[in-house]
Amino acid sequence: MATKHLNQIDLAARWNISHRTLERWRWTGEGPLYVKLGGRVVYRLEDVEAFEREQIRASTADHAKKPAA
C-alpha cells in the first residue's frame, strides 16, 4: 500500500493554520515529523495523525502538568 503524503499547503488547510506556522514549527522542532525530498517538504499522513493523537487533552491543565520528581 502506498504511503499518503500531504504538502504543507494541504496540511495547513487541514488544520486551518498558516503554512508559515508549519515552517516555523519545522525550524523550532515542533509539529509533526516531515520528509524533505530535495527542496520539497511533505508530511506522511500517518505522522500527521499520530501528532494529532498526541495533542488530545482533557483539559487545559493537562498540558501544564509536570511529572512528580
Biopython code that builds the backbone (N, CA, C, O; Angstrom):
import numpy as np
from Bio.PDB.StructureBuilder import StructureBuilder

atoms = [
    (1, "MET", "N", (0.842, -1.181, 0.000)),
    (1, "MET", "CA", (0.000, 0.000, 0.000)),
    (1, "MET", "C", (0.889, 1.248, 0.000)),
    (1, "MET", "O", (1.851, 1.328, 0.764)),
    (2, "ALA", "N", (0.571, 2.192, -0.837)),
    (2, "ALA", "CA", (1.355, 3.421, -0.949)),
    (2, "ALA", "C", (1.099, 4.336, 0.244)),
    (2, "ALA", "O", (-0.018, 4.428, 0.752)),
    (3, "THR", "N", (2.155, 5.003, 0.673)),
    (3, "THR", "CA", (2.045, 5.953, 1.773)),
    (3, "THR", "C", (1.447, 7.250, 1.256)),
    (3, "THR", "O", (1.884, 7.776, 0.232)),
    (4, "LYS", "N", (0.457, 7.762, 1.956)),
    (4, "LYS", "CA", (-0.189, 9.030, 1.595)),
    (4, "LYS", "C", (0.622, 10.178, 2.188)),
    (4, "LYS", "O", (1.020, 10.126, 3.351)),
    (5, "HIS", "N", (0.863, 11.205, 1.392)),
    (5, "HIS", "CA", (1.610, 12.385, 1.829)),
    (5, "HIS", "C", (0.763, 13.640, 1.666)),
    (5, "HIS", "O", (-0.096, 13.716, 0.787)),
    (6, "LEU", "N", (1.017, 14.619, 2.525)),
    (6, "LEU", "CA", (0.404, 15.938, 2.414)),
    (6, "LEU", "C", (1.515, 16.959, 2.254)),
    (6, "LEU", "O", (2.541, 16.867, 2.928)),
    (7, "ASN", "N", (1.325, 17.933, 1.370)),
    (7, "ASN", "CA", (2.291, 19.027, 1.331)),
    (7, "ASN", "C", (1.886, 20.048, 2.401)),
    (7, "ASN", "O", (0.838, 19.907, 3.031)),
    (8, "GLN", "N", (2.712, 21.063, 2.603)),
    (8, "GLN", "CA", (2.423, 21.987, 3.707)),
    (8, "GLN", "C", (1.157, 22.804, 3.465)),
    (8, "GLN", "O", (0.493, 23.199, 4.424)),
    (9, "ILE", "N", (0.812, 23.064, 2.222)),
    (9, "ILE", "CA", (-0.425, 23.797, 1.928)),
    (9, "ILE", "C", (-1.637, 22.948, 2.312)),
    (9, "ILE", "O", (-2.582, 23.446, 2.923)),
    (10, "ASP", "N", (-1.602, 21.659, 1.948)),
    (10, "ASP", "CA", (-2.706, 20.754, 2.295)),
    (10, "ASP", "C", (-2.834, 20.587, 3.807)),
    (10, "ASP", "O", (-3.944, 20.587, 4.340)),
    (11, "LEU", "N", (-1.705, 20.443, 4.500)),
    (11, "LEU", "CA", (-1.751, 20.278, 5.954)),
    (11, "LEU", "C", (-2.229, 21.560, 6.631)),
    (11, "LEU", "O", (-3.009, 21.504, 7.582)),
    (12, "ALA", "N", (-1.774, 22.702, 6.154)),
    (12, "ALA", "CA", (-2.236, 23.976, 6.712)),
    (12, "ALA", "C", (-3.749, 24.108, 6.542)),
    (12, "ALA", "O", (-4.435, 24.583, 7.447)),
    (13, "ALA", "N", (-4.268, 23.693, 5.397)),
    (13, "ALA", "CA", (-5.716, 23.744, 5.161)),
    (13, "ALA", "C", (-6.444, 22.765, 6.081)),
    (13, "ALA", "O", (-7.512, 23.086, 6.603)),
    (14, "ARG", "N", (-5.882, 21.579, 6.283)),
    (14, "ARG", "CA", (-6.492, 20.570, 7.165)),
    (14, "ARG", "C", (-6.658, 21.120, 8.568)),
    (14, "ARG", "O", (-7.682, 20.886, 9.210)),
    (15, "TRP", "N", (-5.657, 21.851, 9.052)),
    (15, "TRP", "CA", (-5.678, 22.370, 10.421)),
    (15, "TRP", "C", (-6.139, 23.822, 10.499)),
    (15, "TRP", "O", (-6.224, 24.380, 11.593)),
    (16, "ASN", "N", (-6.435, 24.436, 9.373)),
    (16, "ASN", "CA", (-6.867, 25.832, 9.331)),
    (16, "ASN", "C", (-5.838, 26.757, 9.992)),
    (16, "ASN", "O", (-6.178, 27.618, 10.803)),
    (17, "ILE", "N", (-4.576, 26.551, 9.620)),
    (17, "ILE", "CA", (-3.479, 27.395, 10.099)),
    (17, "ILE", "C", (-2.692, 27.888, 8.885)),
    (17, "ILE", "O", (-2.898, 27.415, 7.767)),
    (18, "SER", "N", (-1.805, 28.826, 9.112)),
    (18, "SER", "CA", (-0.960, 29.345, 8.046)),
    (18, "SER", "C", (0.154, 28.346, 7.721)),
    (18, "SER", "O", (0.655, 27.650, 8.604)),
    (19, "HIS", "N", (0.533, 28.284, 6.442)),
    (19, "HIS", "CA", (1.675, 27.438, 6.087)),
    (19, "HIS", "C", (2.951, 27.968, 6.743)),
    (19, "HIS", "O", (3.909, 27.220, 6.938)),
    (20, "ARG", "N", (2.962, 29.250, 7.079)),
    (20, "ARG", "CA", (4.117, 29.831, 7.778)),
    (20, "ARG", "C", (4.263, 29.246, 9.184)),
    (20, "ARG", "O", (5.375, 29.113, 9.693)),
    (21, "THR", "N", (3.140, 28.900, 9.803)),
    (21, "THR", "CA", (3.190, 28.249, 11.115)),
    (21, "THR", "C", (3.916, 26.915, 10.993)),
    (21, "THR", "O", (4.753, 26.586, 11.834)),
    (22, "LEU", "N", (3.606, 26.151, 9.964)),
    (22, "LEU", "CA", (4.293, 24.876, 9.749)),
    (22, "LEU", "C", (5.783, 25.095, 9.504)),
    (22, "LEU", "O", (6.611, 24.327, 9.996)),
    (23, "GLU", "N", (6.128, 26.132, 8.752)),
    (23, "GLU", "CA", (7.540, 26.445, 8.516)),
    (23, "GLU", "C", (8.242, 26.777, 9.827)),
    (23, "GLU", "O", (9.361, 26.328, 10.075)),
    (24, "ARG", "N", (7.571, 27.570, 10.664)),
    (24, "ARG", "CA", (8.148, 27.929, 11.966)),
    (24, "ARG", "C", (8.311, 26.686, 12.842)),
    (24, "ARG", "O", (9.341, 26.513, 13.493)),
    (25, "TRP", "N", (7.305, 25.834, 12.856)),
    (25, "TRP", "CA", (7.383, 24.605, 13.650)),
    (25, "TRP", "C", (8.550, 23.728, 13.201)),
    (25, "TRP", "O", (9.228, 23.127, 14.034)),
    (26, "ARG", "N", (8.788, 23.651, 11.889)),
    (26, "ARG", "CA", (9.938, 22.861, 11.417)),
    (26, "ARG", "C", (11.235, 23.477, 11.921)),
    (26, "ARG", "O", (12.153, 22.760, 12.320)),
    (27, "TRP", "N", (11.313, 24.786, 11.906)),
    (27, "TRP", "CA", (12.510, 25.498, 12.352)),
    (27, "TRP", "C", (12.768, 25.270, 13.841)),
    (27, "TRP", "O", (13.915, 25.115, 14.260)),
    (28, "THR", "N", (11.690, 25.249, 14.644)),
    (28, "THR", "CA", (11.831, 25.115, 16.101)),
    (28, "THR", "C", (11.749, 23.668, 16.583)),
    (28, "THR", "O", (11.903, 23.401, 17.775)),
    (29, "GLY", "N", (11.507, 22.735, 15.660)),
    (29, "GLY", "CA", (11.433, 21.328, 16.043)),
    (29, "GLY", "C", (10.085, 20.920, 16.615)),
    (29, "GLY", "O", (9.969, 19.862, 17.233)),
    (30, "GLU", "N", (9.070, 21.745, 16.416)),
    (30, "GLU", "CA", (7.720, 21.418, 16.869)),
    (30, "GLU", "C", (6.962, 20.778, 15.709)),
    (30, "GLU", "O", (7.492, 20.638, 14.606)),
    (31, "GLY", "N", (5.731, 20.398, 15.972)),
    (31, "GLY", "CA", (4.878, 19.886, 14.905)),
    (31, "GLY", "C", (5.184, 18.445, 14.545)),
    (31, "GLY", "O", (6.023, 17.798, 15.172)),
    (32, "PRO", "N", (4.495, 17.952, 13.528)),
    (32, "PRO", "CA", (4.665, 16.556, 13.126)),
    (32, "PRO", "C", (5.993, 16.331, 12.403)),
    (32, "PRO", "O", (6.617, 17.266, 11.903)),
    (33, "LEU", "N", (6.402, 15.071, 12.364)),
    (33, "LEU", "CA", (7.580, 14.706, 11.584)),
    (33, "LEU", "C", (7.315, 15.026, 10.122)),
    (33, "LEU", "O", (6.168, 15.025, 9.676)),
    (34, "TYR", "N", (8.373, 15.298, 9.383)),
    (34, "TYR", "CA", (8.221, 15.606, 7.961)),
    (34, "TYR", "C", (9.354, 14.970, 7.177)),
    (34, "TYR", "O", (10.370, 14.565, 7.742)),
    (35, "VAL", "N", (9.168, 14.889, 5.885)),
    (35, "VAL", "CA", (10.163, 14.340, 4.975)),
    (35, "VAL", "C", (10.564, 15.449, 4.021)),
    (35, "VAL", "O", (9.711, 16.149, 3.475)),
    (36, "LYS", "N", (11.868, 15.608, 3.821)),
    (36, "LYS", "CA", (12.345, 16.606, 2.871)),
    (36, "LYS", "C", (12.930, 15.870, 1.670)),
    (36, "LYS", "O", (13.939, 15.174, 1.783)),
    (37, "LEU", "N", (12.290, 16.031, 0.536)),
    (37, "LEU", "CA", (12.719, 15.396, -0.707)),
    (37, "LEU", "C", (13.248, 16.486, -1.621)),
    (37, "LEU", "O", (12.476, 17.209, -2.250)),
    (38, "GLY", "N", (14.563, 16.600, -1.692)),
    (38, "GLY", "CA", (15.146, 17.721, -2.422)),
    (38, "GLY", "C", (14.791, 18.991, -1.682)),
    (38, "GLY", "O", (15.117, 19.119, -0.502)),
    (39, "GLY", "N", (14.142, 19.923, -2.328)),
    (39, "GLY", "CA", (13.705, 21.142, -1.667)),
    (39, "GLY", "C", (12.246, 21.100, -1.245)),
    (39, "GLY", "O", (11.707, 22.096, -0.763)),
    (40, "ARG", "N", (11.606, 19.955, -1.423)),
    (40, "ARG", "CA", (10.171, 19.827, -1.168)),
    (40, "ARG", "C", (9.932, 19.166, 0.183)),
    (40, "ARG", "O", (10.558, 18.155, 0.503)),
    (41, "VAL", "N", (9.028, 19.737, 0.974)),
    (41, "VAL", "CA", (8.664, 19.186, 2.279)),
    (41, "VAL", "C", (7.301, 18.527, 2.165)),
    (41, "VAL", "O", (6.355, 19.124, 1.651)),
    (42, "VAL", "N", (7.204, 17.290, 2.647)),
    (42, "VAL", "CA", (5.927, 16.584, 2.698)),
    (42, "VAL", "C", (5.774, 15.950, 4.074)),
    (42, "VAL", "O", (6.754, 15.678, 4.768)),
    (43, "TYR", "N", (4.537, 15.726, 4.443)),
    (43, "TYR", "CA", (4.201, 15.100, 5.719)),
    (43, "TYR", "C", (3.499, 13.783, 5.426)),
    (43, "TYR", "O", (2.539, 13.748, 4.656)),
    (44, "ARG", "N", (3.972, 12.698, 6.035)),
    (44, "ARG", "CA", (3.275, 11.420, 5.885)),
    (44, "ARG", "C", (1.982, 11.493, 6.689)),
    (44, "ARG", "O", (1.980, 11.957, 7.829)),
    (45, "LEU", "N", (0.900, 11.041, 6.103)),
    (45, "LEU", "CA", (-0.394, 11.088, 6.769)),
    (45, "LEU", "C", (-0.348, 10.367, 8.112)),
    (45, "LEU", "O", (-0.964, 10.826, 9.074)),
    (46, "GLU", "N", (0.365, 9.253, 8.197)),
    (46, "GLU", "CA", (0.449, 8.518, 9.462)),
    (46, "GLU", "C", (1.134, 9.357, 10.548)),
    (46, "GLU", "O", (0.763, 9.261, 11.718)),
    (47, "ASP", "N", (2.125, 10.175, 10.182)),
    (47, "ASP", "CA", (2.786, 11.045, 11.159)),
    (47, "ASP", "C", (1.873, 12.191, 11.581)),
    (47, "ASP", "O", (1.867, 12.591, 12.745)),
    (48, "VAL", "N", (1.110, 12.712, 10.637)),
    (48, "VAL", "CA", (0.150, 13.783, 10.944)),
    (48, "VAL", "C", (-0.899, 13.263, 11.924)),
    (48, "VAL", "O", (-1.215, 13.923, 12.913)),
    (49, "GLU", "N", (-1.432, 12.084, 11.644)),
    (49, "GLU", "CA", (-2.459, 11.510, 12.521)),
    (49, "GLU", "C", (-1.894, 11.175, 13.899)),
    (49, "GLU", "O", (-2.586, 11.340, 14.903)),
    (50, "ALA", "N", (-0.647, 10.706, 13.963)),
    (50, "ALA", "CA", (-0.005, 10.431, 15.253)),
    (50, "ALA", "C", (0.160, 11.726, 16.044)),
    (50, "ALA", "O", (-0.090, 11.754, 17.249)),
    (51, "PHE", "N", (0.580, 12.798, 15.373)),
    (51, "PHE", "CA", (0.732, 14.091, 16.031)),
    (51, "PHE", "C", (-0.611, 14.580, 16.555)),
    (51, "PHE", "O", (-0.691, 15.102, 17.667)),
    (52, "GLU", "N", (-1.661, 14.416, 15.767)),
    (52, "GLU", "CA", (-2.997, 14.827, 16.204)),
    (52, "GLU", "C", (-3.412, 14.062, 17.461)),
    (52, "GLU", "O", (-3.964, 14.651, 18.391)),
    (53, "ARG", "N", (-3.149, 12.751, 17.495)),
    (53, "ARG", "CA", (-3.492, 11.958, 18.690)),
    (53, "ARG", "C", (-2.728, 12.443, 19.918)),
    (53, "ARG", "O", (-3.281, 12.473, 21.017)),
    (54, "GLU", "N", (-1.460, 12.825, 19.741)),
    (54, "GLU", "CA", (-0.635, 13.304, 20.857)),
    (54, "GLU", "C", (-1.132, 14.632, 21.413)),
    (54, "GLU", "O", (-0.821, 14.978, 22.552)),
    (55, "GLN", "N", (-1.899, 15.380, 20.627)),
    (55, "GLN", "CA", (-2.360, 16.700, 21.055)),
    (55, "GLN", "C", (-3.677, 16.659, 21.818)),
    (55, "GLN", "O", (-4.130, 17.694, 22.308)),
    (56, "ILE", "N", (-4.297, 15.503, 21.929)),
    (56, "ILE", "CA", (-5.593, 15.396, 22.611)),
    (56, "ILE", "C", (-5.408, 15.670, 24.096)),
    (56, "ILE", "O", (-4.556, 15.069, 24.749)),
    (57, "ARG", "N", (-6.212, 16.581, 24.618)),
    (57, "ARG", "CA", (-6.158, 16.966, 26.030)),
    (57, "ARG", "C", (-7.560, 16.915, 26.609)),
    (57, "ARG", "O", (-8.534, 17.227, 25.924)),
    (58, "ALA", "N", (-7.662, 16.521, 27.879)),
    (58, "ALA", "CA", (-8.956, 16.508, 28.563)),
    (58, "ALA", "C", (-9.266, 17.881, 29.147)),
    (58, "ALA", "O", (-10.431, 18.246, 29.307)),
    (59, "SER", "N", (-8.213, 18.644, 29.468)),
    (59, "SER", "CA", (-8.404, 19.995, 29.998)),
    (59, "SER", "C", (-7.152, 20.811, 29.708)),
    (59, "SER", "O", (-6.128, 20.264, 29.297)),
    (60, "THR", "N", (-7.235, 22.116, 29.921)),
    (60, "THR", "CA", (-6.061, 22.958, 29.696)),
    (60, "THR", "C", (-4.964, 22.653, 30.700)),
    (60, "THR", "O", (-3.796, 22.936, 30.435)),
    (61, "ALA", "N", (-5.311, 22.083, 31.846)),
    (61, "ALA", "CA", (-4.319, 21.736, 32.862)),
    (61, "ALA", "C", (-3.465, 20.546, 32.425)),
    (61, "ALA", "O", (-2.346, 20.390, 32.915)),
    (62, "ASP", "N", (-3.961, 19.709, 31.523)),
    (62, "ASP", "CA", (-3.201, 18.540, 31.083)),
    (62, "ASP", "C", (-1.855, 18.923, 30.498)),
    (62, "ASP", "O", (-0.864, 18.231, 30.727)),
    (63, "HIS", "N", (-1.804, 19.998, 29.758)),
    (63, "HIS", "CA", (-0.567, 20.410, 29.107)),
    (63, "HIS", "C", (0.457, 20.916, 30.116)),
    (63, "HIS", "O", (1.657, 20.735, 29.914)),
    (64, "ALA", "N", (0.009, 21.543, 31.187)),
    (64, "ALA", "CA", (0.914, 22.168, 32.149)),
    (64, "ALA", "C", (1.449, 21.190, 33.192)),
    (64, "ALA", "O", (2.407, 21.511, 33.894)),
    (65, "LYS", "N", (0.857, 20.015, 33.308)),
    (65, "LYS", "CA", (1.286, 19.065, 34.330)),
    (65, "LYS", "C", (2.714, 18.617, 34.092)),
    (65, "LYS", "O", (3.115, 18.337, 32.962)),
    (66, "LYS", "N", (3.475, 18.553, 35.173)),
    (66, "LYS", "CA", (4.838, 18.061, 35.110)),
    (66, "LYS", "C", (4.913, 16.806, 35.973)),
    (66, "LYS", "O", (4.233, 16.725, 36.996)),
    (67, "PRO", "N", (5.724, 15.830, 35.581)),
    (67, "PRO", "CA", (5.831, 14.619, 36.389)),
    (67, "PRO", "C", (6.427, 14.920, 37.760)),
    (67, "PRO", "O", (7.285, 15.792, 37.900)),
    (68, "ALA", "N", (5.963, 14.191, 38.765)),
    (68, "ALA", "CA", (6.487, 14.371, 40.127)),
    (68, "ALA", "C", (7.928, 13.888, 40.172)),
    (68, "ALA", "O", (8.277, 12.885, 39.549)),
    (69, "ALA", "N", (8.751, 14.601, 40.904)),
    (69, "ALA", "CA", (10.174, 14.247, 40.989)),
    (69, "ALA", "C", (10.427, 13.229, 42.063)),
    (69, "ALA", "O", (11.570, 12.821, 42.270)),
]
sb = StructureBuilder()
sb.init_structure("model")
sb.init_model(0)
sb.init_chain("A")
sb.init_seg("    ")
for serial, (resi, resn, name, xyz) in enumerate(atoms, 1):
    if name == "N":
        sb.init_residue(resn, " ", resi, " ")
    sb.init_atom(name, np.array(xyz, "f"), 0.0, 1.0, " ", f" {name:<3s}", serial, name[0])
structure = sb.get_structure()
